[in-house]
Amino acid sequence: MLVQSAAADRNLLFGILAVQMDFVTAERLIAGMNAWVLEKSKPLGAHLLDAGALSPDAHDLLQALVDKHIEQHGGRVEQSLAALSSAEPICQQLADIHDSDVQASLILAGGATPRSDRHATVAMPRRPPPGEEQRFQILRPHAMGGLGKVSVARDKQLNREVALKELQDRHADNPDSRARFLQEAEITGALEHPGVVPIYGLGQYADGRPFYAMRFIRGDSLAQAIDRFHRQADAAWSGAADMLHLRRLLGRFLDVCNAVEYPHSRGVLHLAAACSTAT
């Protein structure tokens, strides 16, 4: 337990310095800390590298900086955390991570308890009890992928239908699957394009299973539109109506190409499933 706590202290020190030096954004750090909570065998820096949030040279520079910072404070990482300046804003944003090691490290950095008391009682953020009403009410299943499943759900706060994506049951308790799922949500949430379905929010159930809500796109898929065209069109595509429908279908295909090209231009691959193709 002490080893895990020391790892959390070092990871938090690494993350705060990364944000202060403008190597990563606060949002990327929060996503990285959530990934570390799910897989503590890997340090925070490795999670940030895997997510593409940190370059290898910046990672190595931060590692050396963390080592030097700890060395200058007597070789004690908790003293390094306590000596950080201007750490309160990012610590406040990390306060919603439901993990006792992270919360204990945040107290060292935030000064909420005597910094010399490593085993002081930690006030954990409030979590909804199992019977408390949840924001998203699942209405019906919608689609299934390789890792996740999508349902149509009602957002009770805003009274609207959304697409709610969760891990499939067989992947729900796998740390690697959870980390991949969170990374997918983070990357998709950073893409702003008319053809990429926007993400409304990321959360987790009481047992730690993650989910995220997206805009629910009504209409048929491009595959369905192509199939309908071939079923309804004249065999020779000789009619004016057929040609008009073909031009519309090609327009939708170009929309998909543009939507896929956008994440490619940002260094993101294999997000075609997140592209909107509905009319």
C-alpha positions in Angstrom: 0.0 0.0 0.0 2.8 2.4 0.8 4.5 1.5 -2.5 1.3 2.3 -4.4 0.9 5.6 -2.4 4.5 6.6 -3.3 3.7 5.9 -6.9 0.7 8.1 -6.8 2.7 10.9 -5.2 5.3 10.7 -8.0 2.7 10.5 -10.7 0.9 13.5 -9.4 4.2 15.4 -9.2 5.0 14.4 -12.8 1.5 15.5 -13.9 1.5 18.9 -12.2 4.9 19.7 -13.5 3.8 18.7 -17.0 0.8 21.1 -16.8 2.8 23.9 -15.3 5.4 23.6 -18.1 2.6 23.5 -20.7 3.6 20.1 -21.9 0.1 18.7 -21.5 -3.3 20.3 -20.9 -5.3 19.8 -17.7 -7.9 17.8 -19.6 -5.2 15.4 -20.9 -3.7 15.0 -17.4 -7.1 14.2 -15.9 -7.7 11.5 -18.6 -4.2 10.1 -18.0 -4.8 9.9 -14.2 -8.1 8.1 -14.8 -6.2 5.6 -17.0 -3.5 5.2 -14.3 -6.3 4.4 -11.7 -7.4 1.6 -14.0 -3.9 0.3 -14.6 -1.5 1.2 -11.8 1.2 -1.1 -13.1 2.1 1.6 -15.7 3.3 5.1 -14.6 1.3 8.1 -15.5 4.0 9.1 -18.1 3.5 5.9 -20.0 -0.3 6.4 -20.1 0.3 9.9 -21.5 2.7 8.6 -24.1 0.2 5.9 -25.1 -2.5 8.4 -25.5 -0.3 10.7 -27.6 -0.7 13.5 -25.0 3.1 13.7 -24.5 6.0 13.4 -26.8 8.9 11.0 -25.9 11.4 13.9 -25.5 9.1 15.8 -23.3 8.5 12.7 -21.2 12.2 12.1 -20.7 12.7 15.8 -19.8 9.9 15.6 -17.2 11.3 12.4 -15.7 14.7 14.1 -15.2 12.9 17.1 -13.7 10.9 15.0 -11.3 14.1 13.2 -10.2 15.9 16.5 -9.6 12.9 18.1 -7.8 12.7 15.1 -5.4 16.5 15.2 -4.9 16.3 18.9 -3.9 13.7 18.1 -1.3 15.7 15.4 0.6 14.7 12.5 -1.7 11.2 12.6 -0.4 8.5 12.9 -3.0 5.9 14.0 -0.5 8.0 17.0 0.4 8.4 17.8 -3.3 4.6 17.8 -3.7 4.2 20.0 -0.7 6.7 22.5 -2.1 4.9 22.9 -5.4 3.6 26.4 -6.2 0.4 27.3 -8.1 -0.8 23.6 -7.9 -4.2 24.3 -6.4 -6.1 24.8 -9.7 -5.1 21.5 -11.3 -5.5 19.7 -7.9 -9.1 21.0 -7.8 -9.8 19.5 -11.2 -8.3 16.2 -10.2 -10.4 16.0 -7.0 -13.2 14.1 -8.8 -11.0 11.1 -9.4 -12.4 8.3 -7.1 -9.2 6.7 -5.9 -7.8 6.8 -2.4 -4.1 7.0 -3.5 -4.8 9.9 -5.8 -6.8 11.7 -3.1 -4.1 11.2 -0.5 -1.5 12.7 -2.9 -3.8 15.6 -3.7 -3.9 16.5 0.0 -0.1 16.6 0.1 -0.1 19.0 -2.9 -3.1 21.1 -1.7 -2.2 21.5 1.9 -5.6 20.6 3.2 -4.1 18.6 6.1 -0.7 18.7 7.9 1.8 17.7 5.2 3.9 15.7 7.6 0.9 13.3 8.3 1.0 10.9 5.4 -1.7 8.7 7.0 -4.2 11.5 7.8 -7.9 10.7 7.1 -8.7 11.5 3.5 -12.1 13.1 2.6 -13.2 11.3 -0.5 -15.5 13.0 -3.0 -19.2 12.1 -2.7 -20.2 9.2 -4.9 -23.9 8.4 -5.7 -25.3 5.5 -3.7 -26.4 2.5 -5.7 -30.0 3.5 -5.5 -29.7 7.1 -6.5 -31.3 8.2 -9.7 -28.7 8.3 -12.6 -28.6 11.0 -15.2 -28.9 8.7 -18.2 -31.8 6.2 -18.4 -31.2 3.5 -21.0 -34.2 3.2 -23.3 -33.2 0.5 -25.9 -30.1 -1.1 -27.5 -28.8 0.6 -30.7 -25.6 -0.9 -31.9 -22.7 -3.2 -31.0 -19.0 -2.9 -31.8 -15.9 -4.9 -31.0 -15.3 -3.3 -27.6 -18.3 -1.3 -26.7 -22.1 -1.2 -27.1 -24.3 1.8 -27.8 -27.8 2.3 -26.4 -30.3 5.1 -26.9 -30.7 6.8 -23.5 -32.6 9.7 -22.0 -30.6 12.5 -20.5 -32.8 13.3 -17.5 -31.1 16.6 -16.7 -31.7 18.1 -20.2 -34.6 15.9 -21.2 -33.2 14.7 -24.5 -32.2 11.5 -26.2 -28.5 10.7 -26.4 -26.4 7.8 -27.5 -24.8 6.1 -24.5 -21.7 4.1 -25.1 -20.5 1.5 -22.5 -18.1 -1.5 -22.5 -19.6 -4.8 -23.4 -20.0 -7.1 -20.4 -17.1 -9.4 -21.4 -14.7 -6.4 -21.4 -16.2 -4.4 -18.6 -13.8 -5.5 -15.8 -10.6 -5.7 -18.0 -8.2 -2.8 -17.1 -6.8 -2.7 -20.6 -10.3 -2.4 -22.1 -11.2 0.3 -19.7 -8.0 2.3 -20.5 -8.7 1.9 -24.3 -12.3 3.0 -23.8 -11.2 6.1 -21.9 -8.6 6.9 -24.5 -11.2 6.6 -27.2 -13.5 9.0 -25.4 -10.6 11.5 -24.9 -9.5 11.4 -28.5 -13.0 11.6 -29.9 -13.9 14.4 -27.6 -10.9 16.5 -28.8 -12.1 16.3 -32.5 -14.4 19.1 -33.6 -15.8 18.4 -37.0 -19.4 18.4 -38.4 -18.9 14.7 -39.4 -17.6 13.5 -36.0 -20.3 12.7 -33.4 -19.7 15.1 -30.5 -19.3 13.7 -26.9 -21.5 15.3 -24.3 -19.9 13.8 -21.2 -17.8 11.1 -19.6 -18.6 9.3 -16.4 -18.5 6.0 -14.5 -20.8 3.8 -12.6 -20.4 3.0 -8.9 -18.3 -0.1 -9.8 -15.9 2.0 -11.9 -17.2 1.0 -15.3 -16.8 4.0 -17.7 -19.4 5.3 -20.1 -19.8 8.4 -22.3 -22.8 10.1 -23.8 -22.9 11.4 -27.4 -25.3 13.1 -29.7 -27.8 10.6 -31.1 -27.8 10.8 -34.9 -31.1 9.8 -36.4 -31.4 8.4 -39.9 -29.9 5.6 -42.0 -26.3 4.7 -42.4 -24.3 5.1 -45.6 -24.4 1.3 -46.0 -28.1 1.2 -45.7 -28.5 4.1 -48.2 -26.2 2.3 -50.8 -28.2 -0.9 -50.4 -31.5 0.9 -50.8 -30.2 2.6 -53.9 -29.3 -0.7 -55.6 -32.6 -2.2 -54.7 -34.6 0.7 -56.1 -32.6 2.0 -59.0 -33.1 0.9 -62.6 -30.6 -1.7 -63.7 -29.1 0.7 -66.3 -29.4 3.7 -64.0 -31.0 5.4 -67.0 -33.7 7.4 -65.2 -33.3 11.0 -64.2 -34.4 10.1 -60.7 -31.8 7.4 -60.5 -29.0 9.8 -61.5 -30.2 12.4 -58.9 -30.2 9.7 -56.2 -26.8 8.6 -57.3 -25.4 12.2 -57.0 -26.9 12.5 -53.5 -25.3 9.2 -52.5 -21.9 10.3 -53.8 -22.3 13.5 -51.9 -22.8 11.5 -48.7 -19.8 9.4 -49.6 -17.7 12.6 -49.9 -19.0 13.8 -46.6 -17.7 10.5 -45.0 -14.4 10.9 -46.7 -14.0 14.4 -45.4 -15.0 13.3 -41.9 -12.4 10.5 -41.9 -9.7 12.8 -43.4 -10.1 15.3 -40.5 -8.9 12.9 -37.7 -6.3 11.6 -40.1 -4.9 15.1 -40.4 -4.7 15.2 -36.6 -2.7 11.9 -36.4 -5.8 9.9 -35.4 -6.7 6.6 -37.3 -9.5 4.1 -37.2 -12.3 6.5 -36.1 -14.5 6.0 -39.1 -17.1 4.4 -36.8 -17.5 7.7 -35.0 -18.3 9.6 -38.2 -21.9 10.7 -38.8 -23.3 9.3 -42.1 -27.0 9.8 -41.3 -29.3 12.1 -43.3 
